[in-house]
Amino acid sequence: MSTSFYTERRKDKAAEREADRQDRLADRAEARKDADAERRRKAADRKEADARKAEARKARAAKVGKLTGWVRTNPARAFVRLVQVCSIVPAVVSQVGALTDADVAVLMAALLATMLEGAAWALVAMGSQAEGQRSTRTYRIGAWVAGGIAGWINYSHGAERYAAHSWVAWVLALSSVVAVWLTDLQTHGGRGPTKAEKQAKKEKAAHAKARAAHHPEVLGVAQELLSANPYGALHPDDAWRIAWGFVEGVEVTGVTSELIARQLQARARVDEVAVPRPVVELEPGMPPDPFLDDEESVYRMAFPEALEAASRFRSGDPETLAGIGLHGPGKAPQKAAPKPPQTPVKAVGERPLDPEHLAKVRALADLLPAGQTLSAPKIRELIGCRNEYAVRLRRAIEAERGDDGGLAGVR
């Protein structure tokens, strides 16, 4: 019985130890969970803090970038603002010192100094607002007068205060003038015409002068049209185009009846040169010339391509005059000159054979090997003549030597 008691006791103690172990494991697991949760919370807090810092850095960078970007975009305005600050403060301080040296109360001296400098800058601002809308002369003169008075006060005070260094007085005087000068240049300067605009204006004036000199009658009609219409209703170029049609009778500006007559005369001269194409008739039994590949080759040799293209325009074609007509505006139409008949003509008359050419062809025939023919293309290449002349040279040599004269196979 005692044995079973101790056995049960050992089992209970083992169970208690196991329960304690399980409790410790559970506590450790819970502690690990709490530690993980704490680490996650701290990580989230750090992440949130980093995000807030990044947003703050981004906002500061945006502000700095906006400022630096404005400076990069407007460097002149930025430096003028810097000069204004560095000029106004010393100017006001110098004027306050000058007034206090004259036994003026400090408050009164500050107000009077602000009045002088403020008046100059108030006039500068008013002139800037008036730019492009009304005259800025009064504001600019007032700003320069106020700045000059303030500069004179600063110079007088500096000359007395810094007698050993007289240049300091000039620097103090400039402190009241330089900023006004720079602002005036920035606000009202650069409004004049550029070099390109001046050149364009000069060319426009020269063009108007040339118009008045070359076409006074058209100019008079154009001016009458402009004066008859409400101001701005008719553009000067439109008035000139209308006046040109009334005076010259041609809607195309710049074209006159004299120019049309010259054009017709020039085309008539082209018609005289561009004669009908000659038709070359080959004698019966004569082989075709390989160099005359079509019936127009002779004409192309006689007339250059540009002349051939020009000959396609005839003075009798109304379309070539852009609707103006054969005889210009305001003239009675006349019958066009009859075109020359398009009849085939014989080739130009034969020229006599040159003895020197005959000698060259004989020498060529002697150099040919047996069985080789003497052709017109070879003669033409040797002499540099037309095909018809080369054929005549070949026939003359054939007639001299006969069928058995050493020209066997000559064709």
C-alpha positions as CSV (number, residue, x, y, z in Angstrom):
1,M,0.0,0.0,0.0
2,S,2.9,2.3,0.7
3,T,4.3,1.5,-2.6
4,S,1.3,2.8,-4.4
5,F,1.2,5.9,-2.3
6,Y,4.7,6.9,-3.3
7,T,4.0,6.0,-6.9
8,E,1.0,8.3,-6.9
9,R,3.0,11.0,-5.2
10,R,5.7,10.8,-7.9
11,K,3.0,11.0,-10.5
12,D,1.5,14.1,-8.9
13,K,4.8,15.8,-8.7
14,A,5.6,15.0,-12.3
15,A,2.3,16.4,-13.3
16,E,2.9,19.6,-11.3
17,R,6.3,20.0,-12.9
18,E,4.8,19.5,-16.3
19,A,2.1,22.0,-15.5
20,D,4.7,24.5,-14.3
21,R,6.7,23.9,-17.5
22,Q,3.7,24.5,-19.7
23,D,2.9,27.6,-17.7
24,R,6.5,28.9,-18.2
25,L,6.3,28.1,-22.0
26,A,3.0,29.9,-22.2
27,D,4.4,32.9,-20.3
28,R,7.5,32.9,-22.6
29,A,5.3,32.7,-25.7
30,E,3.1,35.6,-24.4
31,A,6.2,37.6,-23.7
32,R,7.5,37.0,-27.2
33,K,4.2,38.1,-28.6
34,D,4.3,41.2,-26.5
35,A,7.9,41.9,-27.5
36,D,7.0,41.4,-31.2
37,A,4.0,43.7,-30.9
38,E,6.2,46.3,-29.2
39,R,8.8,46.0,-31.9
40,R,6.2,46.4,-34.6
41,R,4.7,49.4,-32.8
42,K,8.1,51.0,-32.4
43,A,8.9,50.2,-36.1
44,A,5.5,51.8,-37.1
45,D,6.3,54.8,-35.0
46,R,9.7,55.2,-36.5
47,K,8.3,54.8,-40.0
48,E,5.6,57.4,-39.2
49,A,8.2,59.7,-37.8
50,D,10.5,59.2,-40.8
51,A,7.5,59.9,-43.1
52,R,6.8,63.1,-41.2
53,K,10.4,64.1,-41.4
54,A,10.5,63.3,-45.1
55,E,7.4,65.4,-45.7
56,A,8.9,68.2,-43.7
57,R,12.1,68.0,-45.7
58,K,10.1,67.9,-48.9
59,A,8.1,71.0,-47.9
60,R,11.3,72.9,-47.0
61,A,12.9,71.8,-50.3
62,A,9.9,73.0,-52.2
63,K,10.0,76.3,-50.5
64,V,13.8,76.6,-51.1
65,G,13.3,75.4,-54.7
66,K,10.5,77.9,-55.2
67,L,12.7,80.7,-54.0
68,T,15.8,79.5,-55.9
69,G,13.7,78.9,-59.0
70,W,12.3,82.4,-58.8
71,V,15.9,83.7,-58.5
72,R,17.1,81.6,-61.4
73,T,14.1,82.7,-63.5
74,N,14.3,86.4,-62.5
75,P,18.0,87.0,-61.7
76,A,17.8,90.8,-62.5
77,R,14.8,91.3,-60.3
78,A,16.3,89.3,-57.5
79,F,19.5,91.4,-57.5
80,V,17.6,94.6,-57.7
81,R,15.6,93.6,-54.6
82,L,18.9,92.8,-52.9
83,V,20.3,96.2,-53.8
84,Q,17.1,97.9,-52.7
85,V,17.4,96.4,-49.2
86,C,21.1,97.2,-49.0
87,S,20.5,100.7,-50.1
88,I,17.4,101.8,-48.3
89,V,18.6,100.7,-44.8
90,P,21.9,102.7,-44.9
91,A,20.1,105.7,-46.5
92,V,17.5,105.8,-43.7
93,V,20.1,105.3,-41.0
94,S,22.3,108.1,-42.5
95,Q,19.3,110.5,-42.7
96,V,18.3,109.7,-39.1
97,G,21.9,110.4,-38.0
98,A,21.9,113.7,-40.0
99,L,18.7,114.8,-38.4
100,T,19.6,113.8,-34.9
101,D,22.9,115.7,-35.3
102,A,20.8,118.7,-36.1
103,D,19.1,118.4,-32.7
104,V,15.9,116.7,-34.1
105,A,14.3,114.1,-31.9
106,V,14.9,110.5,-32.8
107,L,11.3,109.7,-33.4
108,M,10.9,112.8,-35.5
109,A,14.1,112.0,-37.4
110,A,13.0,108.5,-38.1
111,L,9.6,109.7,-39.5
112,L,11.2,112.4,-41.6
113,A,13.8,110.0,-43.0
114,T,11.1,107.5,-43.8
115,M,9.1,110.2,-45.5
116,L,11.9,111.1,-47.8
117,E,12.8,107.5,-48.8
118,G,9.2,106.4,-48.8
119,A,8.2,109.3,-51.1
120,A,10.8,108.2,-53.6
121,W,9.7,104.6,-53.5
122,A,6.0,105.4,-53.5
123,L,6.5,107.4,-56.8
124,V,8.5,104.5,-58.2
125,A,5.7,102.1,-57.5
126,M,3.1,104.5,-58.9
127,G,5.1,104.8,-62.1
128,S,5.4,101.1,-62.4
129,Q,1.6,100.7,-62.2
130,A,1.2,103.4,-64.8
131,E,3.5,101.8,-67.3
132,G,1.7,101.0,-70.5
133,Q,-1.5,102.7,-69.5
134,R,-0.6,106.4,-69.1
135,S,2.4,108.7,-69.1
136,T,4.9,107.9,-66.4
137,R,6.9,111.1,-66.8
138,T,5.5,112.8,-63.7
139,Y,6.1,109.8,-61.4
140,R,9.6,109.3,-62.7
141,I,10.6,112.9,-62.2
142,G,9.1,113.0,-58.7
143,A,11.0,109.8,-57.8
144,W,14.3,111.3,-59.0
145,V,13.6,114.6,-57.1
146,A,12.8,112.8,-53.8
147,G,15.9,110.5,-54.3
148,G,18.1,113.5,-55.1
149,I,17.0,115.4,-52.0
150,A,17.7,112.3,-49.8
151,G,21.0,111.9,-51.5
152,W,22.0,115.5,-50.9
153,I,21.1,115.2,-47.2
154,N,23.2,112.0,-46.9
155,Y,26.1,113.6,-48.8
156,S,26.1,116.7,-46.5
157,H,26.0,114.5,-43.4
158,G,28.8,112.3,-44.7
159,A,31.0,115.2,-45.7
160,E,30.8,116.6,-42.2
161,R,30.9,113.3,-40.3
162,Y,33.7,111.7,-42.4
163,A,35.8,114.7,-43.3
164,A,38.9,112.6,-43.5
165,H,37.3,110.3,-46.0
166,S,35.3,112.4,-48.4
167,W,34.5,109.4,-50.6
168,V,32.2,108.0,-47.9
169,A,29.9,111.0,-48.4
170,W,29.5,110.0,-52.1
171,V,28.7,106.4,-51.1
172,L,26.0,107.6,-48.6
173,A,24.6,109.9,-51.3
174,L,24.4,107.0,-53.8
175,S,22.6,104.9,-51.2
176,S,19.5,107.0,-51.8
177,V,19.9,107.1,-55.6
178,V,21.2,103.8,-56.8
179,A,18.2,101.8,-55.8
180,V,15.8,104.3,-57.5
181,W,18.0,104.3,-60.6
182,L,18.0,100.5,-60.9
183,T,14.3,100.2,-60.2
184,D,13.6,102.9,-62.8
185,L,15.7,101.0,-65.4
186,Q,14.0,97.7,-64.6
187,T,10.5,99.2,-64.7
188,H,10.7,101.6,-67.5
189,G,13.8,100.5,-69.4
190,G,13.8,98.0,-72.2
191,R,10.4,99.1,-73.5
192,G,11.8,100.7,-76.6
193,P,11.9,98.9,-80.0
194,T,14.5,96.1,-80.5
195,K,17.1,96.2,-83.3
196,A,14.9,93.9,-85.4
197,E,11.9,96.1,-84.9
198,K,13.9,99.2,-85.8
199,Q,15.2,97.5,-88.9
200,A,11.7,96.4,-89.9
201,K,10.4,100.0,-89.3
202,K,13.2,101.3,-91.5
203,E,12.5,98.8,-94.3
204,K,8.7,99.6,-94.1
205,A,9.4,103.3,-94.4
206,A,11.7,102.7,-97.4
207,H,9.0,100.5,-99.0
208,A,6.4,103.2,-98.5
209,K,8.8,105.8,-100.0
210,A,9.4,103.5,-103.0
211,R,5.6,103.0,-103.5
212,A,5.0,106.8,-103.4
213,A,7.8,107.3,-106.0
214,H,7.0,104.5,-108.4
215,H,3.2,104.5,-108.2
216,P,1.9,107.9,-107.2
217,E,-1.5,107.5,-109.0
218,V,-2.2,104.2,-107.2
219,L,-1.1,105.8,-103.9
220,G,-3.6,108.6,-104.4
221,V,-6.5,106.3,-105.0
222,A,-5.5,104.1,-102.0
223,Q,-5.4,107.1,-99.8
224,E,-8.9,108.2,-101.0
225,L,-10.2,104.8,-100.2
226,L,-8.8,104.9,-96.7
227,S,-10.2,108.3,-96.0
228,A,-13.6,107.4,-97.4
229,N,-13.9,104.4,-95.0
230,P,-14.2,104.5,-91.2
231,Y,-10.9,104.4,-89.4
232,G,-9.6,100.9,-89.2
233,A,-12.3,99.4,-91.4
234,L,-10.0,99.0,-94.4
235,H,-6.4,97.8,-94.2
236,P,-3.9,99.8,-96.1
237,D,-2.7,96.7,-98.1
238,D,-6.3,96.0,-99.1
239,A,-6.8,99.6,-100.1
240,W,-3.6,99.4,-102.2
241,R,-4.8,96.2,-103.9
242,I,-8.2,97.7,-104.8
243,A,-6.6,100.9,-106.0
244,W,-4.2,98.9,-108.2
245,G,-7.1,97.2,-109.9
246,F,-8.8,100.5,-110.6
247,V,-5.7,102.2,-112.0
248,E,-3.9,99.4,-113.8
249,G,-6.9,97.3,-114.7
250,V,-5.3,94.1,-113.3
251,E,-6.3,92.4,-110.1
252,V,-2.7,91.0,-109.6
253,T,-0.8,93.6,-107.7
254,G,2.4,94.6,-109.5
255,V,1.2,93.5,-113.0
256,T,0.7,96.3,-115.5
257,S,-0.3,96.4,-119.1
258,E,3.3,97.1,-120.1
259,L,4.4,93.9,-118.4
260,I,1.7,91.9,-120.2
261,A,2.7,93.4,-123.5
262,R,6.4,92.4,-122.8
263,Q,5.2,88.9,-122.0
264,L,3.2,88.6,-125.2
265,Q,6.2,89.9,-127.3
266,A,8.6,87.4,-125.6
267,R,6.2,84.5,-126.3
268,A,5.8,85.6,-129.9
269,R,9.6,85.5,-130.2
270,V,9.6,81.9,-128.8
271,D,6.9,80.9,-131.3
272,E,9.2,82.2,-134.1
273,V,12.1,80.1,-132.9
274,A,10.1,77.0,-132.1
275,V,9.5,76.0,-135.8
276,P,7.6,72.8,-136.6
277,R,9.5,69.7,-136.1
278,P,11.2,68.5,-139.3
279,V,10.5,65.0,-140.6
280,V,13.6,63.1,-141.8
281,E,12.8,60.9,-144.7
282,L,15.1,58.0,-145.2
283,E,15.9,56.9,-148.8
284,P,14.4,53.5,-149.8
285,G,16.6,50.6,-148.8
286,M,18.6,52.6,-146.3
287,P,18.9,50.7,-142.9
288,P,17.6,52.5,-139.9
289,D,20.1,54.5,-137.9
290,P,20.4,53.1,-134.3
291,F,21.1,56.6,-133.0
292,L,17.7,57.8,-134.2
293,D,15.7,55.6,-131.8
294,D,12.5,57.6,-132.4
295,E,11.1,60.2,-134.7
296,E,11.7,63.1,-132.3
297,S,15.5,62.6,-131.9
298,V,16.4,65.0,-134.7
299,Y,14.1,67.7,-133.2
300,R,15.7,67.2,-129.7
301,M,19.1,67.6,-131.3
302,A,18.1,70.8,-133.0
303,F,16.2,72.3,-130.1
304,P,17.4,72.2,-126.5
305,E,15.1,70.7,-123.9
306,A,14.4,74.1,-122.3
307,L,13.5,75.7,-125.6
308,E,11.3,72.7,-126.5
309,A,9.5,73.1,-123.1
310,A,9.1,76.8,-123.7
311,S,7.7,76.2,-127.2
312,R,4.7,74.4,-125.7
313,F,3.3,77.8,-124.5
314,R,1.7,79.8,-127.3
315,S,0.6,83.4,-127.2
316,G,-2.8,82.3,-128.4
317,D,-3.5,80.3,-125.3
318,P,-5.6,82.5,-122.9
319,E,-4.9,80.1,-120.0
320,T,-1.2,81.1,-120.0
321,L,-2.2,84.7,-119.1
322,A,-4.0,83.7,-116.0
323,G,-7.3,84.9,-117.4
324,I,-6.0,88.4,-118.4
325,G,-6.6,87.7,-122.1
326,L,-4.5,88.1,-125.3
327,H,-4.2,91.9,-125.3
328,G,-4.4,93.0,-121.7
329,P,-7.3,94.7,-119.9
330,G,-9.3,97.5,-121.5
331,K,-8.2,96.8,-125.1
332,A,-10.3,95.4,-127.9
333,P,-9.5,91.8,-128.8
334,Q,-7.8,91.1,-132.1
335,K,-7.4,87.9,-134.0
336,A,-4.3,86.0,-133.1
337,A,-1.7,85.5,-135.8
338,P,-2.3,82.3,-137.7
339,K,0.0,79.5,-136.7
340,P,2.4,78.1,-139.3
341,P,1.2,75.0,-141.1
342,Q,2.3,71.8,-139.5
343,T,3.6,70.2,-142.7
344,P,6.5,67.8,-143.0
345,V,9.6,69.3,-144.5
346,K,12.7,67.9,-145.9
347,A,15.9,67.9,-144.1
348,V,18.2,70.9,-144.5
349,G,20.0,71.0,-147.9
350,E,23.1,68.8,-148.2
351,R,26.5,70.4,-147.6
352,P,29.5,69.5,-149.7
353,L,31.8,66.7,-148.5
354,D,35.0,68.0,-146.9
355,P,38.1,66.4,-148.6
356,E,39.7,66.2,-145.1
357,H,36.8,64.1,-143.9
358,L,37.1,61.9,-147.0
359,A,40.7,61.3,-146.2
360,K,39.9,60.3,-142.6
361,V,37.2,57.8,-143.8
362,R,39.7,56.3,-146.3
363,A,42.2,55.8,-143.5
364,L,39.6,54.2,-141.4
365,A,38.6,51.9,-144.2
366,D,42.2,50.8,-144.6
367,L,42.6,50.0,-140.9
368,L,39.5,47.8,-140.8
369,P,40.3,44.0,-140.8
370,A,38.9,41.8,-143.5
371,G,35.3,41.0,-143.2
372,Q,34.5,44.0,-140.9
373,T,32.0,46.5,-142.2
374,L,32.4,50.3,-142.3
375,S,29.2,51.7,-140.8
376,A,27.8,55.2,-140.5
377,P,28.0,55.3,-136.7
378,K,31.8,54.6,-136.8
379,I,32.2,57.5,-139.3
380,R,30.1,59.8,-137.2
381,E,32.1,58.9,-134.2
382,L,35.3,59.7,-136.1
383,I,34.2,62.9,-137.7
384,G,31.7,64.2,-135.2
385,C,28.9,64.9,-137.7
386,R,25.3,64.1,-138.3
387,N,24.1,60.7,-139.5
388,E,23.1,62.0,-142.9
389,Y,26.6,63.4,-143.5
390,A,28.2,60.2,-142.3
391,V,26.1,58.1,-144.8
392,R,27.1,60.4,-147.6
393,L,30.8,60.0,-146.7
394,R,30.4,56.2,-146.6
395,R,28.8,56.1,-150.0
396,A,31.4,58.4,-151.5
397,I,34.2,55.9,-150.4
398,E,32.1,53.0,-151.8
399,A,31.8,54.9,-155.1
400,E,35.5,55.5,-155.2
401,R,36.6,51.9,-154.5
402,G,33.7,50.0,-156.1
403,D,32.6,46.5,-155.0
404,D,36.1,45.0,-155.4
405,G,38.0,48.0,-154.2
406,G,38.9,46.7,-150.7
407,L,35.6,47.5,-149.0
408,A,34.1,44.1,-149.0
409,G,31.0,44.1,-146.8
410,V,31.0,47.8,-146.4
411,R,27.5,48.9,-145.5
